[in-house]
Amino acid sequence: MTEIKQIEEKLKAPFPAEDIEYRVVRMNKESRQALVLPYITSRAVMDRLDEVFGCDGWQDEYEVLPSGVACRLSAKLNGDFITKQDAAPYTHIEALKGAFSDALKRAAVKFGIGRYLYKLPENYVNILPQRPTKAKGKVRYYHSQELCGWWLEPSVLPATQNKRETPSRQLEHADTAEFKALSLTQKLKRLGELGIITDKKRANYEAKLQDRRTAPGLLSYFNKQFELLYSLYCLAKNNKVSAATKASIYKRIMSSRLQEFIAIENKMKELEAA
């Protein structure tokens, strides 16, 4: 492998979970669901640049524009500096500081840093009226004129690994990440191939997925349901659940409402950690 190729792989490597944060980008008031997107912090970007190029192997320059900030990010490759540039608008909170950070991150994407985040499937969370008391993940608060409440950050981000995970756990998460990256139709096909759902159920799902009148909320429900079914399959494959427990959880997944999926997911996480 050439040196340039090694540098590219280091730049594009997924970030550990502790370097990933989420922000709400879209809200459905009626269903109390929000679309959240993952992003890396500017600190994580600078750490990655230090790791790959050294503290003296990269530099950043900024220009304040009427509507935002432009960043020129340069890194030393084969003795010469290569520059990538991008810009970001002023943010709603700490407008100038936020624009500086976003401009750096956007310029870093052109080097491949964090680019994989744009290819990940959408994550929907429930906005809860009361703060969860036994949540294992990070609890965030959302507030707007129309809705307020608490939400849990997704605990397993596709394509990221925790630095303290064992190789076997990393492999399990890689399998889950691969499944989550599939489209709804591909997920359904995979569930059928693995024998997780019957041919009859698969045909029923296919009919609804192909029907243009199917509401987006129902598609989100199917997406989460398919992921839970696959997670249950992985638990059974790794001998984490008995046949009776598997059957019980399967029944809950197939009959529960979307807001009840969080409890099912937390239960499976407990079984996985046991």
N, C-alpha and C positions, 0 to 999 in steps of 0.2 A: 504494500500500500504506500502510495506517495505521501510526502509530508503534507502537501496541500489537502489531499483527501482526508488525512487524519485530522487536520485542523477543521475542515468542514464538518466532520462527524462530531467533534467536540463542541463546535458552535451550535449545531442542531440538536444536540442531546436533550432529552426531556428533563425538566426540572423536578427536584424532589417536592413532595406535597407541601412542605412548609414554605416554599417559595411561591406558591400559587394562591391568589386571592380571587374573589368573585365580586361582580357588581350586577345589580338588577338593571336590565335594559328594557324590559317590557312587562306590563302587568295586565292581568285579566281580573277586573273587579268582581265579576259575577262568580267565577270559579275560585277566586282567591289564590290564583297561581301566578308565578312570575318566572320569566325566562332570565336565567343568570348566565353570564359569560365569564370564563376564567381569564386571568391576566397575570403577568409577572410584574414584580415591582422594579423600579429603576435600580434599586440596590442589587437585586438579583442579576440584572443586566451587567452592572459594573463588576460584580463578582465573577461573572462568566468571562468578561473581557480580560480581567486580571489573570484568571486561571489559564486562559488560552494564549494570551499574548504577553503577559507580564505587565506590571504597573507602568513600565516605560514603553510598552509596545502599542499603545493606542492613545488617542486624544480626541476630544470633542470641542466643537466651536458652535456658538449659538448666535442667531440674529433675531432680534425682536421685530416682528412684523405688525402691521395695523390690526390684524385679526388673529394673531397667534405667534408661534415661535418656530423657527427653522433650526434644525440641528445638522451639522456636518460631522459625521463620525468617521474617523480614520484609524486604520489598523495596519501594522507593519507586516508585510508578507514578502519573503525573499529579499529583505533589505529595503524595500520601498513601501511607502504608505499608499494604501488604497482607500478611497473615500466614498462613502455612501451618504446620501442626504434625504431627509424627509422633514415634514412640518406637522404641527398639531395646533388646533385652535385653543383659545383660552378656555379653561374649564370653569364650571359653575362655582366650585369651592377652591379658594386659593388660586385664582385664575392664572397668574403668571407662573407660579411654582408648578402648577399642574401641567401647564403647556410645555414647560422645560422638560419635565419627566416624560410626558407622552411623546414629545419630539424625539427624545433619546431612544425610547423603546421602539418607535416606528423606524428610525434609522437602523437600529440593531436588527430588526426583522429582515432587512435587506441583506444582512450578513448570515441570515438563517436562524438567529437567536429567537426562540419561542415561536417560530413560524408554524409549527405543528398545531399550536393551539387553535388556529383558524380552521383546521380541518376536523376538529372534534365535533361529535354530535351535540345537539342542544340539550341543556339541562334545565328541567322545570322543577321548581320547589313550591311547596305550599306555604302560604302566609298564615301563620297560626295566631289566633286571637289572644292566646296566653303563652307565656314563655315556657318552653318545655323544661321540666325539672331534672330529667334523667338523660339528657342528650349527651352523646359521646363526642359528637363533632362540634364545630364552632357554631355558636348561635349568633345570628345577626338580626338587627332591628331595621325594619323598613317603615318609612313614614312619608305620606303624601297627603294632599287635600282629600283624596278619595278613599284611601285605605292605609291602615297601619297594622303592624304585627311583627311577629318573629319568624325567622326562617333558618333552616339548617343548611350549612354549606354541604354540597355533595362530598361524601367521605372518601370516595374512590374516584380519582380523576383519570380518565383513560390516558394511557401512554406516559404517565408519571410514576415514579417509584419513590418510596420512602428510603432514605439512606440507611435506615436501621433494619430493613427487611432482609430476611434470609433469602437465598436463591430460590428455594421452593415457593415461597410466598410471592416473589417477583414473577415467577412463571405463571402462577395462578392469576395474578393481576394482569399479566400480558394477555392471557386467554380472554379474560373479561373485557379488556380494552379492545381486542380485535373484534369481539362480538358487538360491543357498543358502537363501534365505528361503522357497522353495516347499516344499510337502509332498512326501513320497516319490512319491505318485501324480502330482502335478503335474510333478515332475522327470522322471519316466518319460515322461509325455506330451510334454514339451518335447524330450527326447532323440529321440523318435520323429519329431516334427515337423521337427527339424533334420537328420534322416537319419543320426544318430550311431549308432543301433542299428537292426537290421532289424525288420520287423513280427513275425517269428517270435520273436525274442528278447524283444521287447516283450510279446508274449502270454504267454511263459513267466514273465516278471517279474510281470505283472498277476495271474496265477493265484496266485503265492506271496504277493503283497501282500494279496490278498483272502482268503487262507486264515488263519483265526484260529489255527491250530496253528503258524504260522510263528513261530519263536523271536525274541525281541527282539534277540539278538545277530546274527542273520541280517539283520534289518532295518537294524541299524547298519552292517553290511557293505555292503548295497545302497546306503545313503545315501552312504557314502564313495566307493563305486565310481561312482555317478552323478555325483558332484562332480568326480572325476578325469576322467571321460569328457568332461564339459563343459569342464574346463580344457584338455584336449587339443584339443578343438574350437576353443577361443579361440586357442590357440597356432598351429594350422593356419590359422585365419582371418587372423591377423596375420603370416603367412609366417615364423613362428619355427621351424618344423620342416619337414623334407622329407617327401615322401610315404612313403619307406621308413622314416624314423624314426617317423612317425606310426603306421604299421602295426605297428611293433615295440612301441611303447609301448601301443598299443591291446591287443595280444595279452597283454602283461604285466598290464594292468589287469583283463582278463577272466579271467585264470587264477591270479592271485596271491591269497595269503591276506591277511587284514586287517593283520597285523603287517608285511607287506611293502609296504604302501601308502605308508609314510613315505618309503622309498627312492625310489619312483616319483614321489612328490610333490616331493621334493628335486631330482630330475633335471629335472623340468619347470620348477622355479623357476630352475635354472641356464640352461635354454634360454630362458626368458622374459627373464632379465637380460642375456643375450648380445647 
